[in-house]
């Protein structure tokens, strides 16, 4: 088989005696030009090749070369509430996660405040809701759903009334199939409307494939 330096000599030389004529040399000539393996390997050590940082494996069952493009090394997503959000009394409400901070190998759906998984596997999921005001002796609920099923729940109980921050951190590990999504919800029974604080460190939802 022709080597790459021999191909260069042919390209730079018009001598017809140097032009490849047998089938093996012609295929080798094309292989170097196109940077794609074409020759059937004669031994196992020739069944793996690298062209332009892409690894190719030879499949002896089909006599074809397989392009092995690596999957993304990081699969993660994070969305958060950018401003404040008013939550009515005793009303289940999805947090308006309207800003994306991390979008690697997932489908961020800001219009519906959710992260959709594209690759099946186990994921570490975390979320938090930060209430920027509180009412004494009242409960505040935060939870994450997988599709429509509640998968982790947190409660906070206010001991004072006023502009005091209350947070409900949520953390879990769960299997997600491709197409599954996660969302962040809340509820509160203070007797009136309450405010959720915005910001990527206050009210957010994130996932990371492990």
N, C-alpha and C positions, 0 to 999 in steps of 0.2 A: 504494500500500500504506500502511496506517496505521502511524504511528510510535509508539514506546512512550509518549510523552507524550500522544498522542491516545487511546491505550488507557486511560491513567489517567483522562483526562477523561471517557471513556465510563463507566468503573467508578464514578466519583463523581458522575455526572449521570444523572438518570432521564428526560431529554428523549428521546423515541423518535426524533426527527429525527437524533440523533447515533449511533444504533445502526447498525453496518455491515450492509448488505443485499446488496452484490454479492459474488460468490464470492472475488475476490482479497482484499477487505478482511476478509472473515470468516476466511480462512486466515491472513492477517497478524495478525488479532486473537488467534487461537488460538496462533500461533507465539510471540508475546510472552508470553502467559499461561503456556505450558508450557515456555518456554525451550528448545524443540527446533525446528529449522528444518523448515518444511513446504512453503514456496513453491518452485516451479521457477524457478531464476535465469534472467533474461533476458539477462545478459551475464556474461562470465568473471569479472569482479571480484566478482560476487555469489555465486560458487560455493564460497566458503570463508567460514564463519561461526564465531564463538566464543560459546558459551553456557556460563555457569557453569564457566569455565576448561577446557572441553572443546572441541576443534576438530572441526568437521564439514566434510566434503568432499562435494560433489555429484557423483554418478556418472551421467553422461548416458546411459550404456548401459541402465541400469535405472531411471532417473528416481527415484533414491532418495538420501537423505543417509546418509553413512557416518560413524559415530562413530569418531574416531581417538584412542583412548586410548593414551597413551605407555607404552612398555614400561619396566620398572624400569631406572633409570640405573645401578644397581650390582648385579652378580651375583657373589656371593662367599660362601664358607663356610669356617668353621674349627672343628675339633673337637680336643679334647685329652684326654690321660690325667690324671685328677684326683688319683689316688693312685699308689702304687707297684704294679708288676706283676712277678711272678716268672716268669722264662723258663727252662724246663728245657734241659738240654744237648742240642744237636743236634736241636732240635725247631722246625719252622716254626710261628710263632705270630703271630696278628693282635694288634696293640696294642689294648687296650681303651680306645678313644677315647670316653669316656662323658659328656663335657661339651661343650656347644656354646657357642662364643664369638661367631661371626658366622654369621648365617643370613639371607641376602638373595638371593632368587630361585633358591634351590636347595632340595633335599629332604634334610634332615639325618636320617639313620637311626642313632640312637645304639644301638639294640638290636643292630644288626649292624655298628657301628663304621665306617660309610661315609658318603660324601657322594654323592648322586645328582643328576645334572645334569638340569635341566628345559628348558634352552635350548641348542641345538646351537651350536658355535663353538669357537674356539681358547681354551684356558685355560692360565694360568700355574699350575703345581702345585708346592707345596713341602711338605716334611715333615721331621721330625727325630725321632730316638730318642736319648735320653740315658741311658747306662748309669751307674749310681751306684756300681758296683764293677767291678773288672777282675782278670784273671789274666794274668800275664806271658806274652808270646809266643803269645797266642791271638787269633783273628779274631772280629769282631762284624759281622754283616750287617744292613743295613736296606734295605727296598725298598718301592716303591709299585706297586700293580697297578691296571690299568684293566680292570674286570670280572674276568676271571681271568688276564689277561696281565701279566707283569712289564714295566713301562715305564721304570723307572729304579732303579738299584741303587747302594748305597754300602757301603764296607767300612772298618772301623776295626781297628787292630792295637794291642793293649795292649803297653806296654813295661815296665810295673810291675805288681805285685800289691797289691791293697788297695782302700780306698775312694776311688778316683780317678774323676772323671767323664770319660766318653768319649762324644762325640757324632758322629753321622753325618748331616750335612745333605743334603737331597735337593732338587733344583730342575730343572724341565723345563717345556717348552711342548708341548702335544699337542691334537689335535682330539678333541672329545667330542661324540657324538650325544646327543639327548634320551633319557634312560633309562640312559645309561652311568653307572658309579659308580667311585669310587676308594677304595682301602683301604691301610692301612699295615701292613707285616709286618716280622718280624725273625727272626734265627736266631743262635745263638752256639755255639762249640765249645770252651768253656773246660774241659770235663770235669766240670762241676757246674752247679748253678742260679745264675743271675745276676739282678740286680734292675734294672728300668728305673724311672727317676725320673719322677714326675708333675709336671704344671704346664703352663700354656699356653706358657711359654717354654722348656720342656724337651722334651716328647714330644708332637708335634702333627701334624696334616695340614690343609692349607688349599688352596683353589682360588680363582681370580679370572678371570673372563671378560675377555679383552683385545680 
